Amino acid sequence: MTTTPSFAIPGGSIPALGYGTGPMTGGMSADAVLTALKIGYRHIDTGRKYGTEHLVGEAIAASGLPRGDIFVTTKVSHENLRPADFARSVEESLKALRLDYVDLMMVHWPNPDIPLDVVMSALAKTKRDGVARHIGVANFNTTLLDQAIRLCDEPLSVLQAEYHPYLDQTKLLAAVRRHGLAFVAYCPLARGRMFSDVVLGDIAAAHGKGIAQVALRWLIQQNVVPIPFSSKPERIADNFNIFDFTLSDDEMKRIAALKRPDGRIANPVERVSGGWD
Ligand SMILES: NC(=O)c1ccc[n+]([C@@H]2O[C@H](COP(=O)([O-])OP(=O)(O)OC[C@H]3O[C@@H](n4cnc5c(N)ncnc54)[C@H](OP(=O)(O)O)[C@@H]3O)[C@@H](O)[C@H]2O)c1
């Protein structure tokens, strides 16, 4: 396989696997993004807050790939959701990325201090103006997602949230499906916390795969789009090599049973009034 399959989203499609460029663990470089593009990743996730958009822009330019072949996501940070700040953030993102549009523009986190209708109209404008082909929200719970969809004049295509075998996202996933959106999973490798897991290790051994590959495959088989980060070329390649095996129903269930009450990693809960579900 040279590139990934895609999942349908309202008004188009999204590559089923992306490369994350907002690591809390460090090690991001334009070379790493270029490696991902050479391996076959066609979906790159960034955000204004990460300070990595210029590296993504550099790598895309160096790859020589046609613009239309790459799905690029960026995000507006929670402190920039008022209309003038929002517009400025979008402009800065496009400049850093060296692009005249992104494939997906997202609200990075909700902000209870800014009315949601104001935020959603700033987001909708990016789609209407053609600087975003699709729009979406990240770190919204089910209540906020329902409100966002109701308040937005343009259709949302994607919700992005933390999801991996240690975190139960049953409710949020059901809401995303009910609305016909795609679920993009961040921290799909639980930032490295699962690598000594015995159950994942057994299943990985049975398929001749690694734990990271099994964790990513588990998401893909739920039609969820993982966006793993690695700074290391061999791991970037391993994380891509997940389309040649299938987990059984029993294996899918055994992995789902690994959920833990303390499984969440990204945790500024004060921004999500009403809790995570
Ligand atoms: N919307 C949001 O609020 C939000 C929040 C967090 C993250 N994100 C997005 O999601 C992306 C992914 O999340 P993340 O970077 O936090 O965590 P992650 O992808 O779950 O884990 C990354 C960590 O796993 C290690 N790793 C990667 N592949 C591996 C493999 N095959 N074997 C062993 N170790 C491996 C990496 O280390 P090495 O570099 O040493 O390989 C790195 O430390 C981010 O880059 C960002 O784009 C979005």
The ligand as an SDF file (V2000), in Angstrom:
LIG
                    3D

 48 52  0  0  0  0  0  0  0  0999 V2000
   -6.8250   18.3100   19.7430 N   0  0  0  0  0  0  0  0  0  0  0  0
   -6.0910   18.2010   20.8340 C   0  0  0  0  0  0  0  0  0  0  0  0
   -6.3870   18.8150   21.8730 O   0  0  0  0  0  0  0  0  0  0  0  0
   -4.8760   17.3090   20.8180 C   0  0  0  0  0  0  0  0  0  0  0  0
   -4.2600   16.9720   22.0410 C   0  0  0  0  0  0  0  0  0  0  0  0
   -3.1410   16.1250   21.9940 C   0  0  0  0  0  0  0  0  0  0  0  0
   -2.6700   15.6580   20.7740 C   0  0  0  0  0  0  0  0  0  0  0  0
   -3.2720   16.0320   19.6020 N   0  0  0  0  0  0  0  0  0  0  0  0
   -2.7680   15.5500   18.2830 C   0  0  0  0  0  0  0  0  0  0  0  0
   -2.6210   14.1420   18.3380 O   0  0  0  0  0  0  0  0  0  0  0  0
   -1.2860   13.7850   17.9830 C   0  0  0  0  0  0  0  0  0  0  0  0
   -0.8770   12.5010   18.6590 C   0  0  0  0  0  0  0  0  0  0  0  0
   -0.9230   12.6120   20.0720 O   0  0  0  0  0  0  0  0  0  0  0  0
    0.3920   12.6210   20.9750 P   0  0  0  0  0  0  0  0  0  0  0  0
    1.5480   13.0200   20.1220 O   0  0  0  0  0  0  0  0  0  0  0  0
    0.1090   13.4550   22.1620 O   0  0  0  0  0  0  0  0  0  0  0  0
    0.4950   11.1180   21.5080 O   0  0  0  0  0  0  0  0  0  0  0  0
    0.5930    9.6460   20.8320 P   0  0  0  0  0  0  0  0  0  0  0  0
    0.5680    9.7360   19.3550 O   0  0  0  0  0  0  0  0  0  0  0  0
   -0.4160    8.7980   21.5340 O   0  0  0  0  0  0  0  0  0  0  0  0
    2.0070    9.1410   21.3490 O   0  0  0  0  0  0  0  0  0  0  0  0
    3.1940    9.7050   20.9030 C   0  0  0  0  0  0  0  0  0  0  0  0
    4.3240    9.0440   21.6880 C   0  0  0  0  0  0  0  0  0  0  0  0
    4.3820    7.6400   21.3710 O   0  0  0  0  0  0  0  0  0  0  0  0
    5.6930    7.2900   20.9600 C   0  0  0  0  0  0  0  0  0  0  0  0
    5.5310    6.3440   19.8160 N   0  0  0  0  0  0  0  0  0  0  0  0
    4.9620    6.6180   18.6200 C   0  0  0  0  0  0  0  0  0  0  0  0
    4.9340    5.5120   17.8520 N   0  0  0  0  0  0  0  0  0  0  0  0
    5.4980    4.5230   18.5710 C   0  0  0  0  0  0  0  0  0  0  0  0
    5.7530    3.1570   18.2990 C   0  0  0  0  0  0  0  0  0  0  0  0
    5.4110    2.5900   17.1360 N   0  0  0  0  0  0  0  0  0  0  0  0
    6.3650    2.4150   19.2730 N   0  0  0  0  0  0  0  0  0  0  0  0
    6.7100    2.9860   20.4650 C   0  0  0  0  0  0  0  0  0  0  0  0
    6.4980    4.2880   20.7650 N   0  0  0  0  0  0  0  0  0  0  0  0
    5.8810    5.0530   19.8330 C   0  0  0  0  0  0  0  0  0  0  0  0
    6.3600    8.5730   20.5300 C   0  0  0  0  0  0  0  0  0  0  0  0
    7.7290    8.5660   20.8840 O   0  0  0  0  0  0  0  0  0  0  0  0
    8.9150    8.7090   19.7600 P   0  0  0  0  0  0  0  0  0  0  0  0
    8.8180   10.0790   19.1880 O   0  0  0  0  0  0  0  0  0  0  0  0
   10.1430    8.4920   20.5700 O   0  0  0  0  0  0  0  0  0  0  0  0
    8.6410    7.6030   18.7710 O   0  0  0  0  0  0  0  0  0  0  0  0
    5.6580    9.6300   21.3770 C   0  0  0  0  0  0  0  0  0  0  0  0
    6.3230    9.7810   22.6190 O   0  0  0  0  0  0  0  0  0  0  0  0
   -0.4840   15.0170   18.3760 C   0  0  0  0  0  0  0  0  0  0  0  0
    0.7930   15.0180   17.7650 O   0  0  0  0  0  0  0  0  0  0  0  0
   -1.3960   16.1160   17.9180 C   0  0  0  0  0  0  0  0  0  0  0  0
   -1.2910   16.3070   16.5190 O   0  0  0  0  0  0  0  0  0  0  0  0
   -4.3810   16.8270   19.6140 C   0  0  0  0  0  0  0  0  0  0  0  0
  1  2  1  0
  2  3  2  0
  2  4  1  0
  4  5  1  0
  4 48  2  0
  5  6  2  0
  6  7  1  0
  7  8  2  0
  8  9  1  0
  8 48  1  0
  9 10  1  0
  9 46  1  0
 10 11  1  0
 11 12  1  0
 11 44  1  0
 12 13  1  0
 13 14  1  0
 14 15  2  0
 14 16  1  0
 14 17  1  0
 17 18  1  0
 18 19  2  0
 18 20  1  0
 18 21  1  0
 21 22  1  0
 22 23  1  0
 23 24  1  0
 23 42  1  0
 24 25  1  0
 25 26  1  0
 25 36  1  0
 26 27  1  0
 26 35  1  0
 27 28  2  0
 28 29  1  0
 29 30  1  0
 29 35  2  0
 30 31  1  0
 30 32  2  0
 32 33  1  0
 33 34  2  0
 34 35  1  0
 36 37  1  0
 36 42  1  0
 37 38  1  0
 38 39  2  0
 38 40  1  0
 38 41  1  0
 42 43  1  0
 44 45  1  0
 44 46  1  0
 46 47  1  0
M  CHG  2   8   1  16  -1
M  END
$$$$
